Amino acid sequence: MAANQGERTRRRLSTQERREQLLAVGARLFSESPYDDVWIEQVAEIAGVSRGLLYHYFPTKRDFFAAVVERESERMLRMTEAVPGVPAREQLAAGLDTYLEYVHAHAHGFRAFHRADAAGDQAVRKVYQRALAAQERQILAALAGDPEFGAAVRDRPDAALAVRGWLAFTTAVCLEWLRGPGLSREQVRDLCARALLGVIAS
């Protein structure tokens, strides 16, 4: 009876819900272990599905990990999307608050996303690098359209490199923050905000 009940529960999940469930499990496993140490069988067992069903959604382990990385990238891009007409300084503080809330609430996904750069699979690394490039373009566009920083950003040939460096800095700070409560969320936010504004304004 219990087994039949479990079968019915699994069938009630929609295609999208099942996919999200699998990606959430993957984010946890990939955040805790290197890419090569995660087995598809683990994901299927934790999710309570057959290996065949998992492969129906994601034909290969590489496809699965790439989907985990893309999912986290899309979340981060949505959170850091610029709001037209709002000053960059104000958006930066609010955007970092939202971002840090996400990092804390979805620590597994955040770690999994940034593990992609260390993955030996070049296709997976390209997914990660495309995601970072999209974040970089989004931040540069917001700064370039801002009355305070626009001219400085447009006139600086190293603006893209500066933003790229800031993204790496912010990632390192967030990963360290997740390891222990050394700083409050507000302190981390202010540290990251000062770092970007200092680089752009210098």
C-alpha positions in Angstrom: 0.0 0.0 0.0 2.8 2.4 1.0 4.6 1.6 -2.2 1.6 2.3 -4.4 1.0 5.5 -2.5 4.6 6.6 -3.3 4.1 5.8 -6.9 1.0 8.0 -7.1 2.9 10.8 -5.3 5.7 10.6 -7.9 3.2 10.6 -10.8 1.5 13.8 -9.5 4.6 15.8 -10.2 4.4 17.8 -13.4 7.3 17.6 -15.9 8.5 21.0 -14.7 8.2 20.1 -11.0 10.1 16.9 -11.5 12.8 18.7 -13.4 13.2 21.3 -10.6 13.3 18.5 -8.1 16.2 16.8 -9.9 18.1 20.0 -10.4 17.7 20.8 -6.7 19.2 17.4 -5.7 21.9 17.9 -8.3 22.8 21.4 -6.9 23.2 19.9 -3.4 25.4 17.0 -4.5 27.6 19.1 -6.9 28.1 21.7 -4.1 29.3 19.1 -1.7 31.5 17.0 -4.1 33.7 17.5 -7.2 32.0 16.8 -10.5 33.7 13.5 -11.0 32.6 12.2 -7.5 28.9 12.7 -8.2 27.0 9.7 -9.6 23.8 9.9 -11.5 22.6 6.9 -9.5 22.9 9.1 -6.3 20.7 11.7 -7.8 18.0 9.2 -8.9 18.1 7.5 -5.5 17.7 10.7 -3.5 14.9 12.0 -5.8 13.1 8.6 -5.6 13.1 8.0 -9.4 14.6 5.5 -11.7 17.9 6.1 -13.4 16.1 5.8 -16.8 13.7 8.6 -15.8 16.6 10.9 -14.9 18.2 10.1 -18.3 14.9 11.0 -20.0 15.3 14.5 -18.6 19.1 14.8 -19.0 20.7 12.4 -21.5 24.2 12.7 -19.9 25.8 13.7 -16.6 27.3 16.7 -18.5 23.8 17.8 -19.6 22.6 17.4 -16.0 25.4 19.5 -14.5 25.1 22.1 -17.3 21.4 22.4 -16.5 22.2 22.9 -12.8 24.6 25.7 -13.7 22.2 27.4 -16.1 19.4 27.3 -13.5 21.5 29.1 -11.0 22.7 31.6 -13.6 19.2 32.5 -14.6 18.3 33.1 -11.0 21.2 35.4 -10.5 20.6 37.3 -13.7 16.9 37.9 -12.7 18.0 39.2 -9.3 20.6 41.6 -10.6 18.5 43.0 -13.5 18.8 46.7 -13.6 15.8 49.0 -13.0 15.7 51.9 -15.4 15.8 55.3 -13.7 17.1 54.2 -10.4 20.6 55.4 -9.5 23.3 52.8 -9.6 24.4 53.3 -6.0 20.9 52.6 -4.8 20.4 49.6 -7.1 23.8 48.2 -6.0 22.8 48.1 -2.3 19.4 46.7 -3.0 20.7 44.2 -5.6 23.4 43.0 -3.2 20.8 42.5 -0.4 18.7 40.4 -2.7 21.8 38.5 -4.0 23.1 37.7 -0.5 19.7 36.6 0.6 19.7 34.2 -2.3 23.3 33.0 -1.6 22.3 32.2 2.0 19.0 30.5 1.1 20.4 28.6 -1.8 23.9 27.9 -0.7 24.0 24.5 -2.4 23.1 26.0 -5.8 25.5 28.9 -5.4 28.4 26.6 -4.6 27.4 24.2 -7.4 27.4 27.1 -9.9 30.9 28.2 -9.0 32.2 24.6 -8.9 31.6 24.5 -12.7 34.7 26.5 -13.4 36.8 23.7 -11.8 35.0 21.0 -13.7 37.2 19.1 -16.1 34.5 19.1 -18.8 35.1 22.0 -21.2 31.5 22.1 -22.3 30.4 22.6 -18.7 33.0 25.3 -18.2 31.8 27.1 -21.2 28.2 27.2 -19.7 29.7 28.7 -16.6 31.8 31.3 -18.5 28.8 32.3 -20.6 26.8 32.9 -17.4 29.5 35.1 -15.9 29.8 37.0 -19.2 26.1 37.7 -19.1 26.4 39.0 -15.5 29.3 41.2 -16.6 27.3 42.7 -19.5 24.3 43.3 -17.3 26.4 45.2 -14.7 28.3 47.2 -17.3 25.0 48.2 -19.0 23.6 49.4 -15.7 26.7 51.4 -14.9 27.0 52.9 -18.4 23.4 54.2 -18.3 23.9 55.8 -14.9 24.4 59.6 -14.7 27.0 59.3 -12.0 29.1 56.5 -13.4 28.2 56.4 -17.1 30.9 58.6 -18.5 33.6 57.0 -16.4 32.6 53.5 -17.5 32.2 54.4 -21.2 35.6 56.1 -21.2 37.5 53.3 -19.5 39.0 50.5 -21.7 39.5 48.4 -18.6 35.9 48.7 -17.3 34.9 45.2 -18.4 38.0 43.8 -16.8 37.3 45.7 -13.6 33.7 44.3 -13.4 35.0 40.8 -14.1 37.5 41.2 -11.3 34.8 42.4 -9.0 32.6 39.4 -9.8 35.5 37.1 -8.8 36.0 39.1 -5.6 32.3 39.0 -4.7 32.2 35.2 -5.4 35.2 34.6 -3.1 33.7 36.8 -0.3 30.4 35.0 -0.5 31.9 31.5 -0.5 34.0 32.5 2.5 30.9 34.0 4.2 29.0 30.7 3.8 31.8 28.9 5.7 31.2 30.8 8.9 29.3 33.7 10.5 32.4 36.0 10.6 30.5 38.9 9.1 26.9 39.9 9.0 25.0 40.1 5.7 25.0 43.9 6.0 28.8 43.9 6.4 29.3 41.7 3.4 27.0 43.9 1.3 28.8 47.0 2.3 32.2 45.4 1.6 31.2 44.3 -1.9 29.5 47.6 -2.7 32.6 49.6 -1.7 34.8 47.3 -3.8 32.8 47.9 -7.0 32.3 51.7 -6.5 36.0 52.1 -5.6 37.1 50.3 -8.7 34.7 52.2 -11.0 35.3 55.6 -9.5 39.1 55.4 -9.3 
